[in-house]
Each structure stands twice: as C-alpha cells, then as structure tokens.
Amino acid sequence: MTHATFELNGKPVSIEWTGSAARALAARSRPLVVELELYFSCLVKKFVHFHDDAAGRATQPVSDKLRVYFRAVTSTACTMDVAERLGRQPEIELDTAAARKLAPKRMRLDYVKNEWQAAFWM
C-alpha cells in the first residue's frame, strides 16, 4: 500500500493506493485524472469518476501519473421520473464560499480486474 498527502480546497487529503493500482498507474502513458464528486440531490451521494484528461479543470498532482480534483454539485430537480430516465438528476456545479471549503479527508484507489475503483471519505 502506498500513502501520500495532497491538498484540495486548502485542506490535506490522505490517499492510499494498492500495489495493483501502482502498477496500473506506472503502465499509463499519461496521468489518470480522478474526479471526486459530492452530489447533493434528493440524497447526498458520493461518486468517483475516472478520466484520461482534466478537460480544463484545475487538478492537484498526487504523483507524476495521478491527478485529483473535487467538485460539489447539486441537482436542478428532484423527481424520480427524471432520475430513472437520465440515471441521475440534471445538475449544476456549486460555486459558493461554502462549497469551496469542502474537501474529502481520505481517499483510496485500487485497480481490480482491469477497472479503476476508488472511494473517499468526508
């Protein structure tokens, strides 16, 4: 298990990743971008998304092969019909002073059966 600390929204985030994740990261030609999303809707949910590039978003480097960013979003509605049709509610990014203070405390990254897996804790 590898451990590191990096900053998101001015707060330290502890990260650990498994040996299989370290090997998969080392084999990449470019960094893996991990998006940690806190989603406020009918319920608060946490999602982790994996990207090959940051699409213009500011990221925090964890290593030469791993970059992370955090974003808080809220749904524009809370109806089960829309959620069933889209898989989730339509969303907008929260850009408030309170949202800019949010950051996870801990994150874990793994690579199992050729798929990235991650979790984070607030």
C-alpha positions as CSV (number, residue, x, y, z in Angstrom):
1,M,0.0,0.0,0.0
2,T,1.4,3.4,-1.0
3,H,0.4,6.5,1.0
4,A,0.6,10.2,0.2
5,T,-1.0,13.5,1.2
6,F,-2.1,16.3,-1.2
7,E,-4.3,19.4,-0.9
8,L,-7.8,20.1,-2.1
9,N,-9.5,23.4,-1.4
10,G,-6.7,24.2,1.0
11,K,-7.2,21.1,3.1
12,P,-4.9,18.0,3.4
13,V,-6.2,14.8,1.9
14,S,-4.7,11.5,2.7
15,I,-4.6,9.0,-0.1
16,E,-3.6,5.3,-0.3
17,W,-3.4,3.1,-3.3
18,T,-2.8,-0.6,-3.7
19,G,0.1,-2.3,-5.4
20,S,-2.1,-3.2,-8.4
21,A,-3.1,0.5,-8.7
22,A,0.6,1.5,-8.5
23,R,1.4,-1.0,-11.3
24,A,-1.5,0.2,-13.5
25,L,-0.5,3.9,-12.9
26,A,3.1,3.1,-13.9
27,A,1.9,1.5,-17.1
28,R,0.0,4.6,-18.2
29,S,1.4,7.0,-20.8
30,R,-0.3,9.9,-19.2
31,P,-1.8,10.7,-15.7
32,L,-5.1,9.3,-14.6
33,V,-7.4,12.1,-13.6
34,V,-9.7,11.2,-10.7
35,E,-12.8,13.3,-10.1
36,L,-14.3,13.2,-6.6
37,E,-17.9,14.4,-6.8
38,L,-20.1,15.2,-3.9
39,Y,-23.7,15.2,-5.3
40,F,-26.5,17.0,-3.5
41,S,-29.9,15.9,-4.7
42,C,-32.8,14.1,-3.1
43,L,-30.0,12.5,-1.1
44,V,-26.3,13.3,-0.7
45,K,-24.2,10.9,-2.8
46,K,-20.5,10.5,-3.5
47,F,-19.2,9.5,-6.9
48,V,-15.8,8.9,-8.3
49,H,-15.2,9.4,-12.0
50,F,-12.0,8.4,-13.9
51,H,-10.8,10.5,-16.9
52,D,-7.8,10.5,-19.2
53,D,-7.6,14.3,-19.1
54,A,-8.8,17.1,-16.9
55,A,-10.9,18.8,-19.6
56,G,-9.6,22.2,-18.4
57,R,-10.2,21.6,-14.7
58,A,-7.6,22.5,-12.2
59,T,-6.2,19.3,-10.7
60,Q,-3.9,18.5,-7.8
61,P,-0.9,16.3,-8.5
62,V,-0.5,13.3,-6.3
63,S,2.3,11.7,-8.4
64,D,3.5,12.0,-12.0
65,K,0.8,9.6,-13.0
66,L,-2.1,10.6,-10.8
67,R,-4.1,13.9,-10.6
68,V,-7.2,14.6,-8.5
69,Y,-9.9,17.2,-8.3
70,F,-13.0,17.6,-6.2
71,R,-16.3,19.2,-7.1
72,A,-19.7,19.7,-5.4
73,V,-22.8,19.7,-7.5
74,T,-26.5,19.9,-6.9
75,S,-29.4,18.7,-8.9
76,T,-31.7,21.1,-10.6
77,A,-34.7,19.0,-9.7
78,C,-35.6,16.0,-7.5
79,T,-38.1,13.8,-9.4
80,M,-37.9,10.1,-9.7
81,D,-39.2,10.2,-13.3
82,V,-36.2,12.3,-14.4
83,A,-33.7,10.2,-12.4
84,E,-35.0,7.0,-13.9
85,R,-34.8,8.4,-17.4
86,L,-31.3,10.0,-17.1
87,G,-29.8,7.8,-14.5
88,R,-29.5,10.9,-12.2
89,Q,-30.9,14.3,-11.9
90,P,-29.8,17.2,-14.1
91,E,-27.0,19.1,-12.2
92,I,-25.3,22.4,-11.7
93,E,-21.9,22.9,-10.1
94,L,-21.9,24.6,-6.7
95,D,-19.6,27.6,-6.8
96,T,-20.2,29.1,-3.3
97,A,-17.9,30.0,-0.5
98,A,-19.2,27.0,1.5
99,A,-18.6,24.6,-1.4
100,R,-15.1,25.9,-1.9
101,K,-14.3,24.9,1.7
102,L,-15.4,21.3,1.2
103,A,-12.8,18.6,0.8
104,P,-12.5,14.9,1.4
105,K,-10.3,13.8,4.3
106,R,-9.2,10.5,2.9
107,M,-9.2,8.6,-0.5
108,R,-8.4,5.1,-1.5
109,L,-7.6,3.9,-5.1
110,D,-7.4,0.4,-6.4
111,Y,-7.3,-1.4,-9.8
112,V,-9.2,-4.7,-9.9
113,K,-9.9,-6.8,-13.0
114,N,-8.8,-4.1,-15.3
115,E,-11.0,-1.4,-13.7
116,W,-10.3,1.5,-11.5
117,Q,-12.1,1.6,-8.2
118,A,-12.0,4.4,-5.6
119,A,-13.7,5.7,-2.5
120,F,-13.4,8.9,-0.5
121,W,-14.5,10.0,3.0
122,M,-15.5,13.5,4.0
